[in-house]
């Protein structure tokens, strides 16, 4: 796995390892390193080795690797977010009657005048940032682990902004005040011991708006000054009121105020206060480290991914961590739509959270029990039929890390180490008929996503015919920023076969988690499904990661070369595709005429 990670991250991403560790330096980011003279050579080498292995073991896709490296190097200026905002402003001007407040996400509206001005103004360099909210450091070793995590985040070129919360153990008394100050300085010391730089900020960050005493405000200058000097600001939840009485702020109030200040510092035309005009922020992640390793629901069901726009009501109804869910929802609604949230345990290994920062997929480390006998028998039959068989993925894709010898531990289920990934996301619309869709908008989405001209007459006529036959499922995300089209194809001797006909995401919506949101909705709608993709399609790597199996069609001179994919449900009682159905599905999909001219 580590060798594969090296190849993907270094060779396929088109970068060299010396780009990550500059010659003569002991870290990824030269501005945030401690001098090697301050530590022993052996400790320094061990620390660098751990960091390199943590980064390489994320096994990011080439797109994820390029995006992260561009963000760290300053080449990534949130192009996708600006395109997204400009397009939304244009839609709001051209078709105001088609939009509702529920179809908007944070950062969508950008007036056309501002968009034009933005294009004419030279952009301010962006500093990749992660907002880290820590809810308690009482467990043994938690402070050291968190310090190691923050130092590693800093040394890969990301500037963490840390808020240490009052989790109820500290009150507004003198003892509570001293407890918070002590934890802030202990965490700063832990960061320094791991080769990073940290700056405790105990007071002066929070203050009340003089015109509205209920409005809590954050002064970003102290935060920007710390980041400009290569330090990680570690903020205490303390505020002095008008009478100079110190107050301990509630976690949700303090976190929302910090998120608001960071969001206001993401302008591409105006530098962050305190930075000396050097940079503005590019907020990539909102990380909450608390007592739980993610969000769980009724029956201890673990939520690996949450699309807040669509899933919030369902998750909140039975969430075991309602305060955490509400805090993340509040803060992600404030931050730009490209920011993602991570809920992990403060006791997690630092490398786990680091993987969530680099990769855009949920991460889990767990040993799975042996699959049930029915799935095993089907796998043997598929192999006998000459079709490659692969282990089914769960309902949302994740990266396996740290799995040792699965053959020896297949019957042992270990306690998982995982986290929940959250996106503000998009509302989901489901259609059974084209008549309920905005067909022009759907056509525009397909052509923009595939960058080809759709044979609209032939394609939509085929969908209309299938409406009255096997059926059609059309899943639309947001305001036609993404869509999935599933047809139910007739297969001889079996019920209709779910076939993924189109999977489309607007280029301007990339980086918002749209693809993964749509994939989760697809898995929820169709527990098992098949689809085809051109042999030279650049998205095939993404499909390989999420499929249960694939087979390449025999090469035919002058004909389109296809790769046929399928995924299977791992939930008992849900439909799984038999070997005969897979072979019949391949035969049927080969006969479907191409949709684009």
SULSULCOR-V182182 format. One record per pair of residues at least 24 apart in sequence whose C-alpha atoms are under 8 Angstrom apart, sorted by the first residue. I is the first residue (numbers start at 1). GAP is how many residues later the second one is. Records with the same first field share a line. If there is no record, write none. Layout:
BEGIN
I->GAP ; GAP
END
This chain:
BEGIN
1->56
2->51 ; 54 ; 55 ; 57
4->55
5->51 ; 52 ; 53 ; 54 ; 55
6->50 ; 51 ; 53
8->51 ; 52 ; 53 ; 54
9->47 ; 50 ; 51 ; 52 ; 53 ; 56
12->50
13->48 ; 49 ; 50 ; 52 ; 53
20->136
27->128 ; 129
28->127 ; 128 ; 129
29->125 ; 126 ; 127 ; 128
30->125
31->198 ; 199
32->122 ; 123 ; 125 ; 164 ; 165 ; 198 ; 199
33->122 ; 162 ; 163 ; 164 ; 197
34->158 ; 161 ; 162 ; 163
35->160
47->147
51->101
54->297 ; 300 ; 301
55->296 ; 299 ; 300 ; 303
57->298 ; 344
58->297 ; 300 ; 301 ; 341 ; 343
59->340
60->298 ; 299
61->480 ; 481
64->294 ; 295 ; 296
65->293 ; 294
68->290
71->56 ; 57
72->55 ; 56 ; 84 ; 85 ; 86
73->84
74->51 ; 52 ; 53
76->50
77->46 ; 48 ; 49 ; 191 ; 205
78->204
80->427 ; 428 ; 429 ; 430 ; 431
81->256 ; 257 ; 427 ; 428 ; 430
82->426
83->425
84->24 ; 424 ; 425
85->24 ; 25
86->24 ; 25 ; 26 ; 29
87->421
99->380
102->325
103->323 ; 324 ; 375 ; 376
104->322 ; 374 ; 375
105->228 ; 232 ; 319 ; 320 ; 321
106->227 ; 228 ; 229 ; 230 ; 231
107->228 ; 229 ; 230
108->229
118->150 ; 151
121->148
122->147
123->145 ; 146
124->143 ; 144 ; 145 ; 146 ; 147 ; 154 ; 155 ; 156
125->143 ; 153 ; 154 ; 155
126->140 ; 142 ; 153 ; 154 ; 155 ; 156
127->31 ; 32 ; 152 ; 153 ; 154 ; 155
128->29 ; 30 ; 31 ; 153 ; 154 ; 155 ; 156
129->29 ; 30 ; 31 ; 32 ; 152 ; 153 ; 154 ; 155 ; 156
130->28 ; 29 ; 30 ; 31 ; 153 ; 154 ; 155 ; 156 ; 157
131->29 ; 30 ; 31 ; 32 ; 128 ; 152 ; 154 ; 155 ; 156
132->28 ; 29 ; 30 ; 31 ; 154 ; 155 ; 156 ; 157
133->29 ; 30 ; 31 ; 32 ; 122 ; 153 ; 154 ; 155 ; 156
134->28 ; 29 ; 30 ; 31 ; 154 ; 155 ; 156 ; 212
135->29 ; 30 ; 31 ; 32 ; 153 ; 154 ; 155 ; 156 ; 211
136->28 ; 29 ; 30 ; 31 ; 154 ; 155 ; 210
137->46 ; 209
139->208
141->206
142->204 ; 205
143->43 ; 44 ; 47
144->43 ; 46 ; 47
145->201 ; 202 ; 203 ; 204 ; 205
146->41 ; 44 ; 45 ; 200 ; 204
147->40 ; 41 ; 42 ; 43 ; 44 ; 45 ; 47
148->42 ; 43 ; 46 ; 202
149->201 ; 202 ; 204 ; 205
150->41 ; 46 ; 82
151->40 ; 41 ; 43 ; 44 ; 45 ; 46
152->44 ; 202
153->201
154->42 ; 78
155->41
159->68 ; 71 ; 73
160->72 ; 73
161->62 ; 71 ; 72 ; 73
162->70 ; 71 ; 72 ; 73
163->71 ; 72 ; 73 ; 74 ; 92
164->70 ; 71 ; 72 ; 73
165->71 ; 72 ; 85 ; 86 ; 89
166->71 ; 82 ; 83 ; 84 ; 85
167->84
171->77
172->74 ; 75 ; 76
177->71
180->56
181->55
184->50 ; 51 ; 52
188->46
196->35
197->33 ; 34 ; 35
198->33 ; 34 ; 35 ; 36
199->27 ; 32 ; 33 ; 34 ; 35
200->33 ; 34 ; 35 ; 36
201->32 ; 33 ; 34 ; 35
202->33 ; 34 ; 35 ; 36
203->33 ; 35 ; 36 ; 37
204->35 ; 36
205->30 ; 34
206->32 ; 33 ; 34
207->32 ; 33 ; 34
208->33
216->37 ; 41
217->40 ; 44
218->39 ; 40 ; 43
219->42
220->41 ; 42 ; 52 ; 53 ; 54
221->51 ; 52 ; 53 ; 54
222->52
223->51
224->48 ; 49 ; 50 ; 51
225->48 ; 49 ; 50 ; 51
227->48
228->46 ; 47 ; 48 ; 50
252->75
255->72 ; 76
256->71 ; 74 ; 75 ; 78
259->72 ; 75 ; 76
260->71 ; 74 ; 75
262->73
263->71 ; 72 ; 73
283->52 ; 53 ; 56
284->54 ; 55 ; 56 ; 73
285->54 ; 55 ; 56 ; 57 ; 72
286->46 ; 53 ; 54 ; 55 ; 56
287->54 ; 55 ; 56 ; 57
288->53 ; 54 ; 55 ; 56
289->54 ; 55 ; 56 ; 57
290->53 ; 54 ; 55 ; 56
291->54 ; 55 ; 56
292->51 ; 52 ; 53 ; 54
293->50 ; 51 ; 52 ; 53 ; 55 ; 124 ; 125 ; 126 ; 127
294->49 ; 50 ; 51 ; 124 ; 125 ; 126
295->24 ; 25 ; 26 ; 30 ; 48 ; 124 ; 125
296->24 ; 25
303->117
304->58 ; 92 ; 115 ; 116 ; 117
305->57 ; 91 ; 115 ; 116 ; 117
306->114 ; 115 ; 116 ; 117
307->115 ; 116 ; 117 ; 118 ; 119 ; 210
308->114 ; 115 ; 116 ; 117 ; 118
309->115 ; 116 ; 117 ; 118
310->115 ; 116 ; 117 ; 118
328->94
329->95
332->91 ; 92
333->91
337->86 ; 87 ; 88 ; 175
338->173 ; 174 ; 175
339->84 ; 173
340->81 ; 82 ; 83 ; 84
341->80 ; 81 ; 82
342->77 ; 78 ; 79 ; 80
343->76 ; 77 ; 78
344->74 ; 75 ; 76
345->74
348->69
352->66
360->153
361->36 ; 37 ; 38 ; 60
362->35 ; 36 ; 37 ; 57 ; 58 ; 59
363->35 ; 36 ; 37 ; 38 ; 55 ; 56
364->34 ; 35 ; 36 ; 37 ; 52 ; 53 ; 54 ; 55
365->35 ; 36 ; 37 ; 38 ; 51 ; 52 ; 53
366->34 ; 37 ; 47 ; 48 ; 49 ; 50 ; 51
367->36 ; 39 ; 42 ; 43 ; 45 ; 46 ; 47 ; 49
368->42 ; 43 ; 44 ; 45 ; 46
369->41 ; 42 ; 43 ; 44
370->40 ; 41
378->200 ; 201
381->198
382->197
385->194
387->163 ; 164
388->161 ; 162 ; 163
389->159 ; 160 ; 161
390->157 ; 158 ; 159
391->157 ; 158
392->155 ; 156 ; 175 ; 176 ; 177 ; 178
393->153 ; 154 ; 155 ; 174 ; 175 ; 177
394->175 ; 176
395->125 ; 128 ; 129 ; 174
396->120 ; 123 ; 124 ; 127
397->148 ; 149
423->89 ; 90
425->87 ; 88 ; 89 ; 92
426->51 ; 52 ; 88
427->50 ; 51
428->47 ; 48 ; 49 ; 50
429->46 ; 47 ; 48 ; 49
430->43 ; 44 ; 45 ; 46
431->42 ; 43 ; 44
432->35 ; 39 ; 40 ; 41 ; 42
433->31 ; 34 ; 39 ; 40 ; 41
434->29 ; 30
441->39
442->38 ; 41
445->35 ; 36 ; 37 ; 38 ; 59 ; 60 ; 61
446->58 ; 59
448->58 ; 59
449->55 ; 56 ; 57 ; 58
450->54
452->144 ; 145
453->143 ; 144
454->141 ; 142 ; 143
455->140 ; 141 ; 142
456->139
458->137
459->136
463->24
470->26
475->43 ; 46 ; 47
477->37 ; 41
481->24 ; 25 ; 28
482->24 ; 27 ; 32 ; 33 ; 36
483->35
484->34 ; 38
489->99
491->90 ; 93 ; 94 ; 97
492->92
494->87
497->32 ; 33 ; 84 ; 88
498->28 ; 30 ; 31 ; 32
499->30 ; 31 ; 32
500->29 ; 30 ; 31 ; 32
501->30
527->41 ; 42 ; 47 ; 48 ; 49
528->38 ; 39 ; 40 ; 41 ; 47 ; 48 ; 49
529->37 ; 38 ; 39 ; 48
530->34 ; 35 ; 36 ; 37 ; 52 ; 55
531->33 ; 34 ; 35 ; 58
532->30 ; 31 ; 32 ; 33 ; 57
533->29 ; 30 ; 31 ; 32
534->26 ; 27 ; 28 ; 29
535->26 ; 27 ; 28
END
